[in-house]
Amino acid sequence: MKMDLVMPDSRIAESFLMDADAVVYHGNCNDLLRQIPDKTVQLVVTSPPYNIGKSYEKRLDLADYVKQQAAVIEECVRTLADTGSICWQVGNYVDDGAIIPLDSLLYPVFRDCGLVMRNRIVWHFEHGLHCSRRFSGRYETISWYTRPAKEFVFNLDPVRVPQKYPGKKHFKGPKAGQLSGNPLGKNPGDVWDIPNVKSNHVEKTEHPCQFPVELVERLVLSMTHPGDWVVDPFSGVGTSIIAAIRHGRRGAGAEVVARYAELAKERVSAAMTGALRVRPMGTQKYDPQVAGNSLTISPWQPVQNDMQYKLLETEARYGK
Ligand SMILES: C[S@@+](CC[C@H](N)C(=O)[O-])C[C@H]1O[C@@H](n2cnc3c(N)ncnc32)[C@H](O)[C@@H]1O
């Protein structure tokens, strides 16, 4: 039996406590969710198992997978504050080379719970499996849902990004000559180019598919206020809790694999003292060419040129 315990040297509880700063629950998410009172949580953000046979999941029949997800989603909706948000981050289910986008499969579940979709955010990244029978997958999605009323929290200013043309001015009308862009920056849009956590990433742990902290930070800053609860039912090594703590929110998560829950505790603890190394929000993406990385010099240069000539020859033959 789990104890409602706040560890003496930190503010991390092992079961849900309203006055804890963080909760790292080792066990099934349904058990953690049951401990959370109705309408308590301002943001549920998670990346559930995709049912693709990762080390931490048992591959289910797709209908059973949706049923299992629906049970978790319904509990999340029960705990959701009236002004709250649910962000469900998923990729594709792959069956014998055919892909099924999990967000479309789960959409009816959220709709039937009475929620509405506010954005379908495309998270683009550059590292992943190299496919040979289809284009390599380089994005996943975050489906953002709220209750239908208009009062949901959405703060744009903390997540604005630099304007492309900050010097641009209105060229006609009453504001002609005045700067046209918001000096705080522009709306980041719904396509987010954020590096995924692979081998060289400063946040990499032994977990095979952790969130980058900055991905969750953008959701925390725009959808919650300081002191609010952020909950991740499939919390892995605790990234969502970390993003919450870094911005003065409270974070709770459940994780079934003991080793990941232990790593989550260590990382959340480090985040509380400011000792956790993260990739700061808004950091420019590494560009190997700009950095002068010698591996960017192609050993195949002559072959590439050769192909270019072949293309030109083909064009000549067809008289273009
Ligand atoms: C895609 S990973 C999430 C990783 C997480 N976003 C992070 O940054 O570390 C899904 C996690 O859910 C865990 N999991 C699977 N079923 C679970 C359940 N019923 N309750 C709690 N955790 C579960 C898996 O062990 C895995 O670590």
The ligand as an SDF file (V2000), in Angstrom:
LIG
                    3D

 27 29  0  0  0  0  0  0  0  0999 V2000
    5.7520    7.9070  -24.3520 C   0  0  0  0  0  0  0  0  0  0  0  0
    6.3140    7.5930  -22.7290 S   0  0  0  0  0  0  0  0  0  0  0  0
    6.2150    9.1850  -21.9820 C   0  0  0  0  0  0  0  0  0  0  0  0
    7.5560    9.8200  -21.7240 C   0  0  0  0  0  0  0  0  0  0  0  0
    7.4380   11.1590  -21.0250 C   0  0  0  0  0  0  0  0  0  0  0  0
    6.7240   12.1250  -21.8510 N   0  0  0  0  0  0  0  0  0  0  0  0
    8.8140   11.7140  -20.6620 C   0  0  0  0  0  0  0  0  0  0  0  0
    9.1300   12.8430  -21.0580 O   0  0  0  0  0  0  0  0  0  0  0  0
    9.5730   11.0180  -20.0280 O   0  0  0  0  0  0  0  0  0  0  0  0
    4.9630    6.7460  -22.0150 C   0  0  0  0  0  0  0  0  0  0  0  0
    5.2630    6.2680  -20.5950 C   0  0  0  0  0  0  0  0  0  0  0  0
    4.0590    5.7740  -20.0260 O   0  0  0  0  0  0  0  0  0  0  0  0
    4.3930    4.6880  -19.1640 C   0  0  0  0  0  0  0  0  0  0  0  0
    3.1390    3.9310  -18.9630 N   0  0  0  0  0  0  0  0  0  0  0  0
    2.5720    3.0190  -19.7900 C   0  0  0  0  0  0  0  0  0  0  0  0
    1.3790    2.6130  -19.2910 N   0  0  0  0  0  0  0  0  0  0  0  0
    1.1840    3.2860  -18.1370 C   0  0  0  0  0  0  0  0  0  0  0  0
    0.1430    3.3280  -17.1760 C   0  0  0  0  0  0  0  0  0  0  0  0
   -0.9610    2.5740  -17.3030 N   0  0  0  0  0  0  0  0  0  0  0  0
    0.2640    4.1530  -16.1070 N   0  0  0  0  0  0  0  0  0  0  0  0
    1.3760    4.9220  -15.9630 C   0  0  0  0  0  0  0  0  0  0  0  0
    2.4080    4.9150  -16.8330 N   0  0  0  0  0  0  0  0  0  0  0  0
    2.3200    4.1290  -17.9140 C   0  0  0  0  0  0  0  0  0  0  0  0
    5.5130    3.9780  -19.8960 C   0  0  0  0  0  0  0  0  0  0  0  0
    6.2970    3.2070  -19.0400 O   0  0  0  0  0  0  0  0  0  0  0  0
    6.2860    5.1570  -20.5090 C   0  0  0  0  0  0  0  0  0  0  0  0
    7.3540    5.5540  -19.6940 O   0  0  0  0  0  0  0  0  0  0  0  0
  1  2  1  0
  2  3  1  0
  2 10  1  0
  3  4  1  0
  4  5  1  0
  5  6  1  0
  5  7  1  0
  7  8  2  0
  7  9  1  0
 10 11  1  0
 11 12  1  0
 11 26  1  0
 12 13  1  0
 13 14  1  0
 13 24  1  0
 14 15  1  0
 14 23  1  0
 15 16  2  0
 16 17  1  0
 17 18  1  0
 17 23  2  0
 18 19  1  0
 18 20  2  0
 20 21  1  0
 21 22  2  0
 22 23  1  0
 24 25  1  0
 24 26  1  0
 26 27  1  0
M  CHG  2   2   1   9  -1
M  END
$$$$
